[in-house]
Structure formats: C-alpha cells, structure tokens
Amino acid sequence: MANSTIPHDHGDINDIESFKKLLSETDGFDNVSRILSQMVDGTRMRIFWLLCHYEGCVTNISAIMGMSSPAVSHHLRSMKTNGLIQSRRVGKEVYYKAVDSLEAKYLHHMIEDLMELSCPDYEE
C-alpha cells in the first residue's frame, strides 16, 4: 500500500483502488437505499409483509390493518412507485400484492428473520 491515497494506513485493506472503484459506482447503492427507505416506516413494513402473503384491495387491507383507506392508499402508492408492489384492476376494484422480485424476496425474508416471524399456514 505504498501508493495509498488514504490518510492512515491501518493495514486492513489490501487493494484500496478496488474499493474506491466499487464505491464510485453509486447506482447500485442508490437503488438499495431507495428500496430500504420504503421500510423505515413500521406501518409500511407491515403492509408490505401482508402483501407478500395476500392480494387485496384497499378496503380489505384497511380493515386488516385497522387503518383508514386514504392512509393505506398513501403507503401503497409509495411502495408501488418504488417497485415493491404491483396492482391489477378487476372492474372497479384494484388489487395489490408484492412484486415477484429479488428485492421483494430479500425484504420479505429480512422482516421475517429479524422479527422471528414465519409465513402463516393456509388451510384450504
């Protein structure tokens, strides 16, 4: 590390240039930050977790969450804009569910792992 551009050589990074290159490619970090920013609200996290297991309309989601429809709609709009949930229209009704993406799966598992939750069993 003779040509190091960091003020102090603590000896724990062997290839500073590789780290600098990876850290300069901000698109990936920005994307992760954008997705995680959706989960800083506990209510939004709860709605997202619900939508990982259930496809529902605003009225039903509101009833399950014990919230007003406008409040739920606000959270749904934000998560949809950021690509965590999707919607489909059937007549006048709009149904929401989590998208089938790697990011959504990671968030779903992170919530369950950190909270020691497991997916509910469905009996048909």
DRENPA-3360 file (N, C-alpha, C; in nm, 2 decimals, always signed):
BEGIN
1 = MANSTIPH = +0.08/-0.12/+0.00/+0.00/+0.00/+0.00/+0.09/+0.12/+0.00 ~ +0.20/+0.12/-0.06/+0.29/+0.23/-0.07/+0.22/+0.35/-0.13 ~ +0.14/+0.33/-0.24/+0.08/+0.44/-0.31/-0.06/+0.47/-0.26 ~ -0.09/+0.44/-0.14/-0.23/+0.46/-0.08/-0.26/+0.61/-0.08 ~ -0.39/+0.64/-0.11/-0.44/+0.77/-0.11/-0.53/+0.80/+0.01 ~ -0.52/+0.71/+0.11/-0.59/+0.74/+0.24/-0.49/+0.79/+0.34 ~ -0.54/+0.88/+0.43/-0.46/+0.94/+0.53/-0.38/+0.85/+0.62 ~ -0.44/+0.74/+0.66/-0.38/+0.65/+0.75/-0.38/+0.51/+0.70;
9 = DHGDINDI = -0.27/+0.44/+0.70/-0.26/+0.30/+0.66/-0.28/+0.21/+0.78 ~ -0.40/+0.16/+0.80/-0.42/+0.07/+0.91/-0.40/-0.08/+0.88 ~ -0.36/-0.10/+0.75/-0.32/-0.23/+0.71/-0.43/-0.33/+0.69 ~ -0.56/-0.29/+0.69/-0.67/-0.38/+0.68/-0.73/-0.39/+0.54 ~ -0.69/-0.30/+0.45/-0.74/-0.30/+0.31/-0.62/-0.32/+0.22 ~ -0.62/-0.43/+0.15/-0.50/-0.46/+0.06/-0.51/-0.39/-0.07 ~ -0.63/-0.36/-0.13/-0.64/-0.30/-0.26/-0.74/-0.19/-0.25 ~ -0.69/-0.07/-0.21/-0.77/+0.05/-0.20/-0.84/+0.08/-0.33;
17 = ESFKKLLS = -0.77/+0.07/-0.44/-0.83/+0.11/-0.57/-0.95/+0.03/-0.60 ~ -0.95/-0.10/-0.57/-1.07/-0.18/-0.59/-1.19/-0.13/-0.51 ~ -1.17/-0.09/-0.39/-1.27/-0.04/-0.30/-1.32/+0.09/-0.36 ~ -1.23/+0.18/-0.40/-1.27/+0.31/-0.45/-1.35/+0.29/-0.57 ~ -1.31/+0.20/-0.66/-1.39/+0.18/-0.78/-1.53/+0.13/-0.75 ~ -1.54/+0.03/-0.66/-1.67/-0.02/-0.63/-1.76/+0.09/-0.56 ~ -1.70/+0.17/-0.48/-1.78/+0.27/-0.41/-1.82/+0.39/-0.50 ~ -1.74/+0.40/-0.61/-1.78/+0.51/-0.70/-1.89/+0.48/-0.79;
25 = ETDGFDNV = -1.93/+0.35/-0.80/-2.04/+0.31/-0.88/-2.16/+0.32/-0.80 ~ -2.23/+0.44/-0.79/-2.33/+0.46/-0.69/-2.47/+0.41/-0.73 ~ -2.49/+0.37/-0.85/-2.63/+0.33/-0.89/-2.68/+0.22/-0.81 ~ -2.60/+0.12/-0.78/-2.65/+0.00/-0.70/-2.67/+0.04/-0.56 ~ -2.59/+0.13/-0.50/-2.61/+0.17/-0.36/-2.73/+0.26/-0.35 ~ -2.75/+0.35/-0.46/-2.87/+0.43/-0.46/-3.00/+0.35/-0.47 ~ -3.00/+0.24/-0.55/-3.11/+0.15/-0.56/-3.14/+0.08/-0.43 ~ -3.04/+0.03/-0.36/-3.06/-0.03/-0.23/-3.12/+0.07/-0.13;
33 = SRILSQMV = -3.06/+0.19/-0.13/-3.11/+0.29/-0.04/-3.26/+0.33/-0.07 ~ -3.29/+0.34/-0.19/-3.43/+0.37/-0.23/-3.53/+0.26/-0.18 ~ -3.49/+0.14/-0.20/-3.58/+0.03/-0.15/-3.59/+0.03/+0.00 ~ -3.47/+0.04/+0.07/-3.48/+0.03/+0.21/-3.55/+0.15/+0.27 ~ -3.55/+0.27/+0.20/-3.61/+0.38/+0.25/-3.76/+0.36/+0.27 ~ -3.82/+0.27/+0.19/-3.96/+0.23/+0.20/-3.99/+0.16/+0.33 ~ -3.89/+0.10/+0.39/-3.91/+0.02/+0.51/-3.88/+0.09/+0.64 ~ -3.86/+0.22/+0.63/-3.83/+0.29/+0.76/-3.96/+0.32/+0.83;
41 = DGTRMRIF = -4.07/+0.30/+0.77/-4.20/+0.32/+0.84/-4.26/+0.18/+0.88 ~ -4.28/+0.17/+1.00/-4.33/+0.04/+1.05/-4.47/+0.00/+0.99 ~ -4.55/+0.09/+0.97/-4.68/+0.06/+0.90/-4.66/+0.01/+0.76 ~ -4.57/+0.08/+0.69/-4.55/+0.04/+0.55/-4.48/-0.10/+0.55 ~ -4.40/-0.13/+0.65/-4.34/-0.26/+0.66/-4.45/-0.37/+0.68 ~ -4.54/-0.34/+0.77/-4.65/-0.43/+0.80/-4.73/-0.46/+0.67 ~ -4.77/-0.35/+0.60/-4.85/-0.36/+0.48/-4.77/-0.45/+0.38 ~ -4.64/-0.42/+0.36/-4.56/-0.49/+0.26/-4.56/-0.64/+0.30;
49 = WLLCHYEG = -4.54/-0.67/+0.43/-4.53/-0.81/+0.47/-4.67/-0.88/+0.44 ~ -4.78/-0.81/+0.47/-4.91/-0.86/+0.44/-4.92/-0.89/+0.29 ~ -4.88/-0.80/+0.21/-4.89/-0.82/+0.06/-4.80/-0.92/+0.01 ~ -4.70/-0.97/+0.08/-4.62/-1.08/+0.04/-4.70/-1.21/+0.05 ~ -4.81/-1.21/+0.13/-4.89/-1.33/+0.16/-5.03/-1.32/+0.11 ~ -5.07/-1.20/+0.06/-5.21/-1.17/+0.04/-5.23/-1.07/-0.07 ~ -5.32/-1.09/-0.16/-5.35/-0.99/-0.26/-5.49/-0.93/-0.22 ~ -5.49/-0.80/-0.20/-5.62/-0.74/-0.16/-5.64/-0.60/-0.21;
57 = CVTNISAI = -5.76/-0.56/-0.19/-5.80/-0.43/-0.23/-5.78/-0.33/-0.11 ~ -5.78/-0.20/-0.14/-5.75/-0.11/-0.03/-5.85/-0.12/+0.08 ~ -5.98/-0.15/+0.05/-6.08/-0.16/+0.16/-6.05/-0.28/+0.25 ~ -6.01/-0.39/+0.19/-5.98/-0.51/+0.28/-5.84/-0.49/+0.35 ~ -5.74/-0.43/+0.28/-5.62/-0.41/+0.35/-5.64/-0.31/+0.47 ~ -5.72/-0.21/+0.45/-5.75/-0.11/+0.55/-5.82/-0.18/+0.67 ~ -5.91/-0.27/+0.64/-5.98/-0.35/+0.75/-5.88/-0.43/+0.83 ~ -5.79/-0.50/+0.76/-5.69/-0.59/+0.82/-5.60/-0.51/+0.91;
65 = MGMSSPAV = -5.56/-0.39/+0.86/-5.46/-0.31/+0.93/-5.52/-0.22/+1.03 ~ -5.66/-0.21/+1.03/-5.72/-0.12/+1.12/-5.69/+0.03/+1.10 ~ -5.68/+0.06/+0.97/-5.65/+0.20/+0.92/-5.75/+0.25/+0.83 ~ -5.75/+0.38/+0.80/-5.84/+0.44/+0.70/-5.79/+0.40/+0.56 ~ -5.88/+0.40/+0.47/-5.84/+0.37/+0.33/-5.75/+0.48/+0.27 ~ -5.76/+0.61/+0.30/-5.67/+0.71/+0.25/-5.53/+0.68/+0.30 ~ -5.52/+0.64/+0.43/-5.38/+0.62/+0.49/-5.32/+0.50/+0.42 ~ -5.39/+0.39/+0.40/-5.34/+0.28/+0.33/-5.30/+0.31/+0.19;
73 = SHHLRSMK = -5.39/+0.38/+0.12/-5.36/+0.42/-0.02/-5.23/+0.50/-0.03 ~ -5.20/+0.59/+0.07/-5.08/+0.66/+0.07/-4.96/+0.57/+0.07 ~ -4.96/+0.47/+0.16/-4.85/+0.38/+0.17/-4.84/+0.29/+0.04 ~ -4.95/+0.25/-0.01/-4.95/+0.16/-0.13/-4.89/+0.24/-0.25 ~ -4.93/+0.37/-0.26/-4.87/+0.45/-0.37/-4.72/+0.46/-0.37 ~ -4.67/+0.48/-0.25/-4.53/+0.49/-0.23/-4.45/+0.36/-0.26 ~ -4.51/+0.25/-0.21/-4.44/+0.12/-0.24/-4.45/+0.08/-0.39 ~ -4.57/+0.12/-0.45/-4.58/+0.09/-0.60/-4.48/+0.17/-0.68;
81 = TNGLIQSR = -4.47/+0.30/-0.64/-4.38/+0.39/-0.72/-4.24/+0.34/-0.71 ~ -4.20/+0.28/-0.59/-4.07/+0.23/-0.57/-4.05/+0.08/-0.61 ~ -4.15/+0.02/-0.68/-4.13/-0.11/-0.73/-4.14/-0.23/-0.64 ~ -4.20/-0.21/-0.52/-4.21/-0.32/-0.42/-4.34/-0.39/-0.44 ~ -4.45/-0.32/-0.48/-4.58/-0.39/-0.50/-4.63/-0.36/-0.64 ~ -4.73/-0.44/-0.68/-4.79/-0.42/-0.81/-4.94/-0.42/-0.79 ~ -5.01/-0.38/-0.89/-5.16/-0.37/-0.88/-5.22/-0.43/-1.01 ~ -5.34/-0.47/-1.00/-5.42/-0.52/-1.11/-5.56/-0.48/-1.09;
89 = RVGKEVYY = -5.63/-0.44/-1.20/-5.76/-0.39/-1.19/-5.86/-0.50/-1.24 ~ -5.97/-0.52/-1.16/-6.07/-0.61/-1.20/-6.20/-0.53/-1.19 ~ -6.25/-0.48/-1.30/-6.37/-0.39/-1.29/-6.33/-0.26/-1.23 ~ -6.40/-0.22/-1.12/-6.37/-0.10/-1.05/-6.27/-0.12/-0.93 ~ -6.24/-0.25/-0.90/-6.16/-0.28/-0.79/-6.01/-0.30/-0.83 ~ -5.92/-0.25/-0.75/-5.78/-0.26/-0.77/-5.72/-0.35/-0.66 ~ -5.65/-0.45/-0.70/-5.59/-0.55/-0.61/-5.44/-0.53/-0.60 ~ -5.38/-0.54/-0.49/-5.24/-0.51/-0.46/-5.17/-0.64/-0.41;
97 = KAVDSLEA = -5.04/-0.66/-0.45/-4.96/-0.77/-0.39/-4.82/-0.73/-0.41 ~ -4.73/-0.80/-0.34/-4.58/-0.77/-0.35/-4.54/-0.82/-0.49 ~ -4.44/-0.75/-0.55/-4.39/-0.80/-0.68/-4.31/-0.92/-0.66 ~ -4.29/-1.00/-0.76/-4.21/-1.12/-0.76/-4.07/-1.08/-0.81 ~ -3.99/-1.02/-0.71/-3.86/-0.97/-0.75/-3.76/-1.01/-0.64 ~ -3.63/-1.01/-0.67/-3.53/-1.05/-0.58/-3.53/-0.95/-0.46 ~ -3.55/-0.82/-0.49/-3.55/-0.72/-0.38/-3.67/-0.75/-0.28 ~ -3.79/-0.78/-0.34/-3.90/-0.80/-0.25/-3.88/-0.93/-0.17;
105 = KYLHHMIE = -3.82/-1.03/-0.23/-3.80/-1.15/-0.16/-3.70/-1.13/-0.04 ~ -3.60/-1.05/-0.07/-3.50/-1.02/+0.04/-3.56/-0.94/+0.15 ~ -3.65/-0.84/+0.12/-3.71/-0.77/+0.22/-3.81/-0.85/+0.30 ~ -3.88/-0.94/+0.23/-3.98/-1.03/+0.30/-3.90/-1.12/+0.40 ~ -3.79/-1.18/+0.35/-3.72/-1.27/+0.44/-3.65/-1.19/+0.55 ~ -3.60/-1.07/+0.52/-3.54/-0.99/+0.63/-3.64/-0.96/+0.74 ~ -3.76/-0.92/+0.70/-3.86/-0.89/+0.81/-3.89/-1.01/+0.89 ~ -3.90/-1.13/+0.82/-3.93/-1.25/+0.90/-3.82/-1.29/+0.98;
113 = DLMELSCP = -3.70/-1.28/+0.93/-3.58/-1.33/+1.01/-3.56/-1.24/+1.13 ~ -3.56/-1.10/+1.11/-3.54/-1.01/+1.22/-3.65/-1.01/+1.33 ~ -3.77/-1.04/+1.28/-3.88/-1.04/+1.38/-3.91/-1.19/+1.42 ~ -3.84/-1.28/+1.37/-3.86/-1.42/+1.40/-4.01/-1.46/+1.38 ~ -4.06/-1.42/+1.26/-4.19/-1.45/+1.21/-4.18/-1.56/+1.11 ~ -4.29/-1.63/+1.09/-4.29/-1.72/+0.98/-4.42/-1.70/+0.90 ~ -4.42/-1.74/+0.78/-4.54/-1.72/+0.69/-4.65/-1.80/+0.75 ~ -4.77/-1.74/+0.75/-4.89/-1.81/+0.81/-4.92/-1.93/+0.72;
121 = DYEE = -4.97/-2.04/+0.79/-5.01/-2.16/+0.72/-5.15/-2.13/+0.67 ~ -5.17/-2.17/+0.54/-5.30/-2.15/+0.48/-5.37/-2.29/+0.48 ~ -5.49/-2.29/+0.53/-5.57/-2.42/+0.52/-5.68/-2.39/+0.42 ~ -5.69/-2.48/+0.32/-5.78/-2.47/+0.22/-5.90/-2.57/+0.24;
% end
